[in-house]
């Protein structure tokens, strides 16, 4: 009956064991403290139970005791905070060499695109031992990308890009869930993450029909939407030159600044008059309703690819 039972799911990512260690420490500390309090309550209830031949005595405070029960919890809590903060930063600062996948949540499925263009529904194939970054957004309501074996769980929000990264350490097939109630078929929004050996993964990629990779698809879309007529440096330039700009700070006409990232790029596509770059007029039309979330992701991938391309006539 219990031969396949496990108190914890598989620990199949590079930081899964560290998450478990912190969790077990918290559980152990809570259990020890609770047991100690229980023992104290029982002992004091028996030792100092009411007796007819004994009057109550006034007890004065003890400075060493006050210091003890204040200092010990303080040290524990600060230690737990430092431990958890260090782990949090490791989990949310992805390595520079991550493979970047684009994930779109939709009632009730996960749509995933590989860096090389292959697409999957409710399934994600990845190589073992390679850092993987997921850039995610929802087309409708809030979802949550949750893989227990990797100890990753991140909200997928409409209109906002979120991301998470992990590095799978074991070959196998692992459950993928939506952990945010998203409608009547929420329980059916499930999938699998399939971790493969690198050579096996490359063979799998080669056997899948591949559309254009996100960068190339974004470049084509950039040209088809005529974005190039305003954003390439030259005599017809009416908007900021995008070469080498992603990741930099952008000065705005209202005197504030904003980071040129995925969120800024998406806002500029759908709400171009929201953040006007300093030195430019609000002449860009909105593309809301003309491009899908997948196409916006492709445009962002293309703009990100220009980060190392200084171009000519770059606007500063």
C-alpha positions, 0 to 999 in steps of 0.5 A: 500500500505504501511502497510508492508513498513518499513524504516529499516529492523527488528533489530533482533541481539544483536547489531542491535539497536546500529548500527541503533543508530549510523547511525541515529545520523550520518544522523541527524547530517548531516541533521542539518548541511546541513539545517544550511548551507542552512539557512545561504546561503539564509540569507546572500544572501538576507542580503548582496545582492549587492546594488548600494548605498553600498560599500563592507567593509573589515572584519577582522577575529574573533578568538572566531569564528575561535575556535568555528567552529574548535573545535565543528567539532573536538569534534563531529568527535572524538566522532563519531570515539570513538563511531564507534570504540567501536561498531566495536570492539564489532562486531568483537570480538566474545564471547568464547562460540560461536557456530561455523558454517562453510560457503562456498560460491560458484556460486551461493549458500551458503553451511553451516555446523553445529557444529554437522555435519548437512549440509544446502544449502542457509538456516541456522537454529540457536537457539535464544539467542546463539552467533553464529560464521561463519567461511567463505571462497569462492570456486571461486570468492568474495561473501558477506554474508549479513543479513540485520536484523542482521546488518552483512555483511562480504566479503567471499574471495577465499583463505582467511578465514573471520569470523563474529559473531552475536546473534539473539534476535528474532525468525523468518525467515530473508533474506540472500543475497550475497552483492558482484556481483559474476556473472550472477546469483548473484541476485539468490544467496539468502537464509534464516536464520531461528531463532528458540527457543532452544528446537525447534532447538534441535528437528530440529537437531534431525530430520536432517540427520547428517554426522560426525561433523567437528572435527570427520570428520577432525580426520578421514581425518587426519588419511586417509591422513597419516598426523598422521605419521609425526605430532604425537610426537615420533620416526617418527616425521618429522613435528611439534606436533600439540597438544596445538599449535593452537592460539600460535605464531610459529617461522619460519625458516626464522627468522619471526613468524606467528600466528597458526590460520585458515589461517596458517593451510590452507597455510600449507596444500596447500603450505607447503613450504611457512612457514617452522617451525623452526627446521624442514625440508620442506618435507611435500607434498602439498595437493592442488587438493586433498582436497576440501574447506570443507575438509580443514575446517574439518582438521582445526576444528580437529587441533583447537580441539587439542588446549586444548590437550597438548599431549605427546612430544609436540614440543615447 
